């Protein structure tokens, strides 16, 4: 999962033409945090995921969805949207991966 979050974060940041410093500033996290996540060396906390997603103006779930697997991920995305907390939605995604 760390590799997917790493790749998606880098893709979403690059799509906006932002560098790591800009993303870190917008998300109010350290640049080292962004670099560590993008390098796949760390799995971010839910709070960090939410901050990064808010800065990128995307749903937090988009950091866990692989655009190259859209059909399968559409089901996962449906499970991740709704009134549940992010933790509940992530648990649903993990269950769907099994």
Secondary structure as UniProt FT lines:
FT   HELIX           2..15
FT   TURN            16..17
FT   HELIX           20..27
FT   HELIX           31..38
FT   TURN            39..40
FT   HELIX           46..56
FT   HELIX           60..64
FT   HELIX           67..69
FT   HELIX           70..80
FT   HELIX           86..97
//
